[in-house]
Amino acid sequence: MEQRLKESVGVLMAHIIKIDNRDIEKEMPIFCDIMGTNFNCSQEEAEEILHKTINKEYNLDEYLDTINVALCEDKISKFHLLEQLNHVIYSDTISPNDYKVFDEIKEKLFTCK
């Protein structure tokens, strides 16, 4: 489950970078720091997760479901995850869509199944 959670969080963070067409190399240090701190990812592993996510199609809801199941009763971890997602958002130019997406993610994370 930890590997699935790591991948799901990675996709969630990479999603913000992808939808805004942000400079991947500029965002890479923030992404790697978050993944390294929370999942002991090496730089290479975090970079691989980011590049893989940027270059593939995915259903974000499936990854949010995985996070939600893993952290269903752990609201502190969910708030921490949202804080990190916010960090990715404000690391570059913020668009109105960024916080629309943030609010949608927040709502889904706090709806336990």
C-alpha positions in Angstrom: 0.0 0.0 0.0 2.9 2.4 0.7 4.1 2.1 -2.9 0.6 2.8 -4.2 0.3 5.8 -1.9 3.7 7.1 -2.9 2.7 6.8 -6.6 -0.7 8.4 -6.0 0.8 11.4 -4.1 3.4 11.8 -6.9 0.7 11.9 -9.5 -1.3 14.4 -7.5 1.7 16.7 -7.2 2.7 16.2 -10.8 -0.9 16.9 -11.9 -0.6 20.6 -10.9 2.6 20.9 -12.8 1.1 19.2 -15.9 -2.2 21.0 -16.1 -0.4 24.4 -15.9 2.2 23.5 -18.5 4.9 24.5 -15.9 8.6 24.2 -16.6 9.3 20.7 -15.3 13.0 21.4 -14.6 12.1 24.4 -12.6 9.5 22.5 -10.6 11.7 19.4 -10.2 13.5 20.5 -6.9 10.2 21.2 -5.1 8.7 17.9 -6.4 11.8 15.9 -5.4 11.9 17.6 -2.0 8.3 16.7 -1.2 8.6 13.1 -2.4 12.0 12.7 -0.6 10.7 14.0 2.6 7.5 12.1 2.7 8.4 8.8 1.0 12.2 8.6 1.2 12.3 8.8 -2.6 15.7 9.3 -4.2 16.1 12.2 -6.6 16.1 9.7 -9.5 13.0 8.0 -8.3 11.1 11.3 -7.9 12.2 12.5 -11.3 11.1 9.3 -12.8 7.6 9.6 -11.2 7.3 13.2 -12.4 8.4 12.5 -16.0 6.3 9.4 -16.2 3.2 11.3 -15.0 3.8 14.3 -17.3 3.9 11.9 -20.3 0.9 9.7 -19.6 -2.8 9.8 -19.5 -4.3 9.0 -16.1 -7.5 9.3 -14.1 -6.8 11.5 -11.2 -9.8 10.3 -9.3 -8.3 6.8 -9.1 -5.2 8.2 -7.4 -7.3 10.4 -5.1 -9.3 7.3 -4.1 -6.1 5.5 -3.2 -4.9 8.4 -1.1 -8.3 8.7 0.5 -8.5 5.0 1.4 -4.9 5.1 2.8 -5.5 8.3 4.8 -9.2 8.1 5.4 -9.1 8.7 9.2 -5.8 10.6 9.2 -7.0 14.2 8.7 -3.6 15.7 9.8 -1.8 13.9 7.0 -4.5 15.1 4.5 -4.0 18.6 5.6 -0.2 18.2 5.3 -0.7 16.9 1.8 -2.9 19.9 0.9 -0.2 22.2 2.3 2.4 20.6 0.1 0.1 20.7 -2.9 -0.4 24.4 -2.2 3.4 24.8 -2.1 3.6 23.4 -5.6 0.8 25.7 -6.7 2.4 28.9 -5.4 5.9 28.0 -6.6 5.1 29.5 -9.9 2.5 31.8 -11.5 -0.9 31.0 -10.0 -3.9 30.8 -12.3 -7.5 30.9 -11.2 -7.8 27.3 -12.3 -5.1 26.2 -9.8 -7.3 26.9 -6.8 -10.4 25.5 -8.5 -8.5 22.2 -8.9 -7.2 22.6 -5.3 -10.7 22.9 -4.0 -11.9 19.9 -6.0 -9.0 17.8 -4.6 -9.7 19.0 -1.1 -13.3 18.0 -1.3 -12.5 14.6 -2.6 -9.8 14.0 0.0 -12.2 14.7 2.8 -14.9 12.4 1.6 -14.1 9.0 3.1 -15.6 6.0 1.4 
